[in-house]
Amino acid sequence: MGLNVTFVSGPRGAGKSALIRAMIDHLWKTPPHYLRLVTVGSDKQPPKTPPKRIPDCGVASARWLRVDAEHVFEILPNALTEIHRADRYGSVVIEADADPILRHAYPYDHRIFIMPVPERVGTVFRDPARAAAELRRALDDTAAFASEIFGLLASRDQPDDEPHEERSDLSDTQMRGFLYSPLGDELATRIILQPPYHGLVESDVIIVNPGAGMRGPETDACLRRLGRLLDRLRGATGRSSKLFTCDPHNPQTDGCRELHKALEPMCAAGA
């Protein structure tokens, strides 16, 4: 398309808008176009329009898009096409909350996930029993989907008017083999994470924002576990994601300088 599209997501209150502001202040050479994605039914509201527009707010254009699961795959590309007509090689930054529909609505060029400092391990990770139950449910859902799509149920001696309940029949050995595959590793990673944190799996840069959230006795253990999880995922998938714990507004620190280096390609013009 020619645009350079960066997707910034994370739980509410993580500091997404503040991160974008820091990127505008320190990294973008030319103002980016800003899109805010909000799902229908969300209580998130656009800011009130000031009586006089601020002369320079750092963006080439700004727009809120309220979308639903049915139309987001049409609305978002159309909005980007409009930007492309006006600015062929422009840069676009898209902000969204942790919603799987929004994460997969477009093949973004870059993905950033920002999260608050976790107070507890359970903020980010499911407990083992819940994770195991969710994994089994996901496999059962996959078996049901395969039966419906490929007509596997038709070969069974069950009347069509009776409900069918499909379950995965993987043995323990097969299950272990699946989980040690790249696909299984990625699925298991998503399963053990709480839903608001699924977006960090496919992100290029993950930021733990010290300015959001609250430290607790489990914070360090949670961050160590997160680092190990990302290391394992990199080895399984080859994805080169980077984890930073720093204030993106403070370029005087080593951590922030390294973060800005990782973000620089995301703030370039399109090609």
Phi, psi and omega in degrees: 000328184105337177281154172251108190250119179248131183252121180247119181223172180157172179297161176298143178078011182279340181104030182297312181296320179295323177297314179298320177299318179295322178294321177296316184291324190249338192238318183289126177280325176237145185301133177277165170271137185247130173236134175247117179267130179226133180280148177300135182096347177288148177274004178291130182237146177293153178296151178293138180290124179293153181301327176233130181293136177297132185305318183219099179261005173091000179237151178285328176200159180219137183207137172263134176240116176264117190231162172235173185297331184283327190247353185298327182288349174258317186293314183295311177301324178296319179296320179291326176296320177298317178297318182298323178297322183276332186213086192303320182245038182281173177246137183235135173241130183244127179252137180206153174283179184283089181225123184298327179297316181290325179297328185251016183282347185198148177281076184302148178287324182220149179228131176238134175241125179240139184222153175286162173299124182281131178282325182230156175300321182294347175294323185257323187247143170286154174287157187304318182296316180293321180296318179297319179295320180292323178295315178298319179297319179297319179292322177295319177298321179295319178297318179295319180296316180298320179297318182290316184288316187263006174072025182293332180292332184296336182276357182265154181274058178236134176299147182295334184273001177267142179293141179251134177238106182271138176228146175293135180251030177294135173285170179300321179295316178296321179298315179297319178298320179295316183293335178272000174276160179303318180294316180295322179297317180292319178298314180298323179298316179294323183294320184282347177271146171295147185309320180296348184251007179298329184296340181289341183297318183260010184276149177280324180229131175243128183240126169265116188268109180296341180278358179231149181082187184218132177290146177218182182296341181258001186301308183297319179296321179296316181292324176296317179296320178297317178298317179295319180299316180293323177299315180295320181293322177300317180294325183280325187249344184080004180287135185259059179284152181234138181250130179231141170239098184192164176274114183294351180270354187245083183289359179281344182268152180299318181299318180291323178297319177294321177299314181298325176297320180290331183273341184307313180298336180282346183253016178272162176289162177291171182223000000 
